[in-house]
Amino acid sequence: GPGEAPKRLVLREVRMDWDAAEPAGAGPPSHSLSYFYLKLSEPSQGLHQFFIKVHLDDHPIIRFDSLTWKMEPLVPWMEEAGKEKFLIPEWMFRADLETLSKLDQEAGGLRTWQVNLGCELREDGSKGGFLCYGYDGMDFISFDKETLRWMTAQPLAQKVKEEWEEDPRWSQESKVFLEEICIAWLQRYLSYKKTTLEKIGEWQKGGSTDHVSIVEDERLEVLTCQAFGFYPKEIQATWTRDGEACKYETLLKNVAPNSDGTYYVQLIGVDGQELL
């Protein structure tokens, strides 16, 4: 009656099947890989003098710090990726930056450098890339890979800009990293992820009722279910009863990632009466 909670029951004769679906759009989705570096001007108790975190599609996948000197995978599939070949600190934090921070440090206080760099492989096949430096938490200087020029964000960076643009090799190396090396690692990580998560999710076409719970809401006359542990993200779902397909619209709601990189989703049947 009115005010009663929806009745929950498992309909053993009903099966929700899922299968891989083609992503929307003409081509593959865009993907990105980014690196964040942090370095302190001097050792400080309890703090990382050097720290790295890597993100794939905005999800953290691995970290490294100078306290442990170990690479720490942040997602299960990175266990299969082996040891990451990070850019060495000397490449990222050049001697001229070290000199600048030492001179500035004479005024007192701990100084920090931050570097944020990465690349993107877009749907249309074009490549994007960025390389930005920060100093004490403020934007400092950034690289334009199309013009091979360095753009300053504060007066202190002007001398650094002049020195870096006098060394064309440094600008060219930065461009090569963003457009070639970073993209190669991006594609490699996507391959690791796909291979491993398909195993974790025991991905098989057709799905299984073992992963589905059915809820009947008598007031709304709908059926809902949840599918867990599937990969890739794009799926299509169908309902069957006693082996026969049921024709009604299924809505996917809140497709979201699990901690292991697989996905789960809530599905809502618009007209559940046909299943009852």
C-alpha positions as CSV (number, residue, x, y, z in Angstrom):
1,G,0.0,0.0,0.0
2,P,1.0,3.7,0.1
3,G,4.3,4.3,2.0
4,E,5.4,0.7,1.8
5,A,9.0,0.0,0.7
6,P,9.5,-1.5,-2.7
7,K,9.5,-5.3,-2.6
8,R,12.8,-6.9,-3.5
9,L,13.0,-10.3,-5.0
10,V,15.4,-12.3,-7.1
11,L,13.7,-13.6,-10.3
12,R,15.6,-16.8,-11.0
13,E,13.9,-17.2,-14.4
14,V,15.1,-13.8,-15.6
15,R,18.6,-13.3,-17.0
16,M,20.4,-10.0,-17.8
17,D,23.0,-10.5,-20.5
18,W,25.7,-8.0,-21.4
19,D,28.1,-7.8,-24.2
20,A,30.8,-5.4,-25.5
21,A,29.4,-2.4,-27.3
22,E,31.1,-0.1,-29.7
23,P,32.0,3.3,-28.1
24,A,29.9,6.2,-29.4
25,G,31.5,8.2,-32.2
26,A,33.4,7.3,-35.3
27,G,36.8,6.5,-33.7
28,P,38.4,5.3,-30.4
29,P,38.0,7.6,-27.4
30,S,40.6,10.1,-26.3
31,H,43.2,9.0,-23.8
32,S,45.8,10.9,-21.8
33,L,48.9,10.2,-19.7
34,S,50.3,12.7,-17.3
35,Y,53.2,12.9,-14.9
36,F,53.5,15.1,-11.8
37,Y,56.9,15.8,-10.2
38,L,57.6,17.5,-6.9
39,K,61.0,18.4,-5.6
40,L,62.1,20.2,-2.4
41,S,65.2,22.4,-2.4
42,E,66.7,20.4,0.5
43,P,65.9,17.3,2.6
44,S,63.3,17.9,5.3
45,Q,62.3,15.4,8.0
46,G,59.1,13.5,7.2
47,L,58.8,15.1,3.7
48,H,59.5,13.6,0.3
49,Q,62.4,15.5,-1.2
50,F,61.4,14.0,-4.5
51,F,57.9,12.6,-5.5
52,I,56.3,11.4,-8.7
53,K,52.7,10.4,-9.5
54,V,51.5,9.2,-12.9
55,H,47.9,9.4,-14.1
56,L,46.2,7.5,-17.0
57,D,43.0,9.2,-18.1
58,D,43.0,11.2,-14.9
59,H,43.2,8.1,-12.7
60,P,46.4,7.6,-10.6
61,I,48.3,4.5,-11.6
62,I,51.7,4.6,-10.0
63,R,53.7,6.7,-7.5
64,F,57.3,7.0,-6.4
65,D,59.0,8.9,-3.6
66,S,62.4,9.5,-2.2
67,L,61.6,8.1,1.3
68,T,61.1,4.5,0.0
69,W,62.8,4.7,-3.4
70,K,60.3,2.3,-4.7
71,M,57.7,2.3,-7.4
72,E,54.2,1.7,-5.9
73,P,51.5,0.6,-8.3
74,L,48.1,2.2,-7.4
75,V,46.0,-0.1,-9.6
76,P,46.2,-3.9,-9.9
77,W,46.9,-3.9,-13.6
78,M,50.1,-1.9,-13.1
79,E,51.6,-5.0,-11.4
80,E,51.8,-6.4,-14.9
81,A,53.5,-3.3,-16.3
82,G,56.9,-3.9,-14.8
83,K,59.1,-1.1,-13.6
84,E,58.3,2.3,-15.0
85,K,61.2,4.2,-16.7
86,F,60.6,7.6,-15.2
87,L,62.5,10.6,-16.6
88,I,65.4,11.1,-14.3
89,P,65.3,14.2,-12.0
90,E,68.3,15.7,-13.7
91,W,66.3,15.8,-17.0
92,M,63.3,17.5,-15.4
93,F,65.1,19.8,-12.9
94,R,68.0,21.2,-14.8
95,A,71.0,22.7,-13.2
96,D,69.9,26.3,-13.9
97,L,66.8,25.7,-11.9
98,E,68.8,24.3,-9.0
99,T,71.0,27.4,-9.1
100,L,68.0,29.7,-9.1
101,S,66.4,28.0,-6.1
102,K,69.7,28.0,-4.2
103,L,70.1,31.7,-4.7
104,D,66.5,32.3,-3.6
105,Q,66.9,30.0,-0.7
106,E,69.6,32.3,0.8
107,A,66.8,34.6,1.8
108,G,65.5,31.7,4.0
109,G,62.8,29.0,3.7
110,L,62.2,25.8,1.9
111,R,61.7,26.0,-1.9
112,T,59.7,23.7,-4.1
113,W,59.6,22.9,-7.8
114,Q,56.7,21.3,-9.5
115,V,56.5,19.8,-13.0
116,N,53.3,18.8,-14.7
117,L,53.7,17.2,-18.1
118,G,51.8,14.8,-20.3
119,C,50.3,13.9,-23.6
120,E,46.9,13.1,-25.2
121,L,45.9,10.9,-28.1
122,R,42.6,12.3,-29.4
123,E,39.7,10.7,-31.1
124,D,40.7,12.1,-34.5
125,G,44.3,10.7,-34.1
126,S,45.9,14.1,-33.3
127,K,48.3,14.4,-30.4
128,G,48.4,17.0,-27.6
129,G,51.0,17.6,-25.1
130,F,52.0,20.0,-22.2
131,L,55.0,20.7,-20.0
132,C,54.6,23.2,-17.2
133,Y,56.9,24.2,-14.3
134,G,55.8,25.7,-11.0
135,Y,57.9,27.3,-8.3
136,D,56.6,27.4,-4.7
137,G,53.2,26.5,-5.9
138,M,52.9,29.3,-8.5
139,D,53.1,28.9,-12.3
140,F,56.7,29.6,-13.5
141,I,57.3,28.6,-17.1
142,S,55.6,26.4,-19.7
143,F,56.6,24.9,-23.1
144,D,54.8,25.5,-26.4
145,K,55.7,22.4,-28.5
146,E,54.3,23.9,-31.7
147,T,56.6,27.0,-31.6
148,L,59.4,25.5,-29.5
149,R,59.2,28.6,-27.3
150,W,59.0,28.9,-23.5
151,M,56.3,31.1,-22.0
152,T,57.0,32.8,-18.7
153,A,54.4,33.3,-15.9
154,Q,56.5,35.5,-13.6
155,P,59.5,37.9,-14.0
156,L,61.9,35.5,-12.2
157,A,61.4,33.0,-15.1
158,Q,62.7,35.4,-17.8
159,K,66.4,34.5,-17.4
160,V,65.5,30.8,-17.5
161,K,63.5,31.4,-20.7
162,E,66.5,33.0,-22.3
163,E,68.9,30.3,-21.3
164,W,66.6,27.5,-22.4
165,E,65.8,29.1,-25.8
166,E,69.6,29.4,-26.4
167,D,69.7,25.6,-26.2
168,P,67.6,24.3,-29.1
169,R,68.4,20.7,-28.1
170,W,66.4,21.1,-24.8
171,S,63.3,22.3,-26.6
172,Q,63.6,19.6,-29.3
173,E,64.0,16.9,-26.6
174,S,60.9,18.2,-24.8
175,K,58.9,18.1,-28.1
176,V,60.1,14.5,-28.8
177,F,59.1,13.4,-25.4
178,L,55.6,14.9,-25.6
179,E,54.8,13.7,-29.1
180,E,56.6,10.3,-29.3
181,I,57.9,8.9,-26.0
182,C,54.9,9.9,-23.9
183,I,52.4,8.7,-26.6
184,A,54.3,5.3,-26.8
185,W,54.0,4.9,-23.0
186,L,50.3,5.9,-23.2
187,Q,49.6,3.2,-25.7
188,R,51.6,0.6,-23.8
189,Y,49.7,1.3,-20.5
190,L,46.4,1.1,-22.3
191,S,47.4,-2.3,-23.6
192,Y,48.4,-3.4,-20.1
193,K,45.2,-2.2,-18.7
194,K,43.0,-3.8,-21.3
195,T,44.7,-7.2,-21.1
196,T,44.7,-7.4,-17.3
197,L,41.2,-6.0,-16.6
198,E,39.7,-8.4,-19.1
199,K,41.1,-11.1,-16.9
200,I,40.1,-9.5,-13.6
201,G,36.6,-9.0,-14.8
202,E,36.5,-12.5,-16.3
203,W,35.1,-10.8,-19.4
204,Q,33.0,-13.1,-21.4
205,K,30.3,-12.3,-24.0
206,G,26.9,-13.1,-22.7
207,G,27.3,-12.2,-19.0
208,S,25.9,-14.1,-16.1
209,T,23.1,-13.9,-13.6
210,D,25.7,-14.5,-10.9
211,H,26.5,-10.8,-11.3
212,V,22.9,-9.5,-11.4
213,S,20.4,-8.7,-8.7
214,I,16.8,-8.0,-9.8
215,V,14.6,-5.5,-7.9
216,E,10.9,-5.1,-8.6
217,D,9.3,-1.9,-7.5
218,E,5.5,-2.5,-7.5
219,R,4.7,1.2,-7.4
220,L,6.9,2.2,-10.4
221,E,6.5,-1.1,-12.3
222,V,10.2,-1.2,-13.2
223,L,13.0,-3.6,-12.8
224,T,16.5,-2.6,-11.9
225,C,19.7,-4.6,-11.8
226,Q,23.4,-4.0,-11.2
227,A,26.3,-5.5,-13.2
228,F,29.7,-5.7,-11.6
229,G,33.3,-6.2,-12.7
230,F,33.0,-5.8,-16.4
231,Y,35.5,-4.3,-18.8
232,P,35.6,-2.3,-21.1
233,K,33.3,0.5,-20.1
234,E,30.9,0.3,-23.1
235,I,28.3,-2.5,-22.8
236,Q,24.9,-3.3,-24.2
237,A,22.4,-5.2,-22.1
238,T,19.4,-7.4,-22.9
239,W,16.9,-9.2,-20.8
240,T,15.7,-12.8,-21.3
241,R,13.0,-14.9,-19.7
242,D,13.1,-18.7,-20.1
243,G,15.6,-18.2,-22.9
244,E,13.5,-15.7,-24.8
245,A,14.5,-12.1,-25.3
246,C,12.3,-9.5,-23.7
247,K,11.7,-6.4,-25.8
248,Y,11.8,-3.2,-23.8
249,E,14.1,-0.3,-23.3
250,T,17.0,-0.6,-20.9
251,L,18.6,2.5,-19.5
252,L,22.2,2.5,-18.2
253,K,22.7,4.7,-15.2
254,N,25.8,5.8,-13.4
255,V,28.5,3.6,-15.2
256,A,31.3,4.0,-12.7
257,P,34.8,2.5,-12.1
258,N,35.7,0.0,-9.4
259,S,38.9,0.3,-7.5
260,D,40.5,-2.4,-9.6
261,G,39.7,-0.5,-12.9
262,T,36.7,-2.6,-13.9
263,Y,33.2,-1.0,-14.0
264,Y,29.8,-1.4,-12.5
265,V,26.5,-0.1,-13.6
266,Q,22.9,0.2,-12.6
267,L,20.4,-0.7,-15.3
268,I,16.7,0.3,-15.3
269,G,14.0,-1.4,-17.3
270,V,11.4,1.1,-18.5
271,D,8.6,-1.5,-18.7
272,G,9.2,-4.4,-16.3
273,Q,5.7,-5.8,-16.6
274,E,6.7,-7.9,-19.6
275,L,9.2,-9.7,-17.4
276,L,6.7,-10.6,-14.7
